[in-house]
Amino acid sequence: MTTDAEEPTLTIDELAARSGVTVRTVRFYGTKGLLPPPVLGPRRVGHYGREHLDRLALIEELQRQGLTLAGIERYLRQLPADLSAHDLAIHRAVVASWAPDTVETVTRRELARRAGRPLDEEDVERLVAMGVVRPAGDGYEADLGLLRLGAGLLDVPLSPEAIFAARKVLLEHTRAAARELSQLFRSEVAERDARDVRSLSAHMHPLVVQALLTAFQRSLKEELGEWLTRPADGPAAD
């Protein structure tokens, strides 16, 4: 079920099903402090929300990166205690950006588990149209790096045409930024030793990704803020 704010309120069984883990795993993560406690409702039934779903998705992404349970505990302990579900999704996106391109052939049931939500026929058709999954025999070839993103877009009130247009804008501008930054760094190390070039690449890659993500997030927040506060009867003044 959902609240008035459309935030999911799930029992532990529903949370486990949506996340593709077992109830035992959810309880284990709770005892280790990886998940916040549920909100207790009538008859002391625990209810879980979007934050729990996104924390489980982040844990799964960290596991895909090869982190041990101890490493995941250390990572999550460094996060602010009051981190919102939105911020958790941003963290997962950053972690996922380091994963290698991974395409796997999965069953329909496994596709839903990896997506972190139930998928009906229309949902699967939209994911196919987005290029996130592709029918393959009795199953589907899924781009696991994009699957969660595609599943999230299923709930966004945008037409497929708008989603494709947004994808084109992002690809064009990020490619242009990557090209210009690469040229800048190349000119900086042109006369240096090969070891210095490798060292610069190793250090700059994570810093540039973080800088781009932070800059884009702040710019988007400002743009959306201006849009939401703009008078409803016309465009903003020049």
FENFENNOR-V300604 format. One record per residue. RES is the residue in one small letter. BURIAL is # if it has 16 or more other ideal C-beta (glycine too) atoms within 10 Angstrom, else .. Layout:
RES;BURIAL
RES;BURIAL
This chain:
m;.
t;.
t;.
d;.
a;.
e;.
e;.
p;#
t;#
l;#
t;#
i;#
d;.
e;.
l;#
a;#
a;#
r;#
s;#
g;#
v;#
t;.
v;.
r;.
t;.
v;#
r;.
f;.
y;#
g;#
t;.
k;.
g;.
l;#
l;#
p;.
p;.
p;#
v;.
l;.
g;.
p;.
r;.
r;.
v;.
g;#
h;#
y;#
g;#
r;#
e;#
h;#
l;#
d;#
r;#
l;#
a;#
l;#
i;#
e;#
e;#
l;#
q;.
r;#
q;.
g;.
l;#
t;.
l;.
a;.
g;.
i;#
e;#
r;.
y;#
l;#
r;.
q;.
l;.
p;.
a;.
d;.
l;#
s;.
a;.
h;.
d;.
l;#
a;#
i;#
h;#
r;#
a;.
v;#
v;#
a;#
s;.
w;.
a;.
p;.
d;.
t;.
v;.
e;.
t;.
v;#
t;.
r;.
r;.
e;.
l;#
a;#
r;#
r;#
a;#
g;#
r;#
p;.
l;#
d;.
e;.
e;.
d;#
v;#
e;.
r;#
l;#
v;.
a;.
m;#
g;.
v;#
v;#
r;.
p;.
a;.
g;.
d;.
g;#
y;#
e;.
a;#
d;#
l;#
g;#
l;#
l;#
r;#
l;.
g;#
a;#
g;.
l;#
l;#
d;.
v;.
p;.
l;.
s;.
p;.
e;.
a;.
i;#
f;.
a;.
a;.
r;.
k;.
v;.
l;.
l;.
e;.
h;.
t;.
r;.
a;.
a;.
a;.
r;.
e;.
l;.
s;.
q;.
l;.
f;.
r;.
s;.
e;.
v;.
a;.
e;.
r;.
d;.
a;.
r;.
d;.
v;.
r;.
s;.
l;.
s;.
a;.
h;.
m;.
h;.
p;.
l;.
v;.
v;.
q;.
a;.
l;.
l;.
t;.
a;.
f;.
q;.
r;.
s;.
l;.
k;.
e;.
e;.
l;.
g;.
e;.
w;.
l;.
t;.
r;.
p;.
a;.
d;.
g;.
p;.
a;.
a;.
d;.
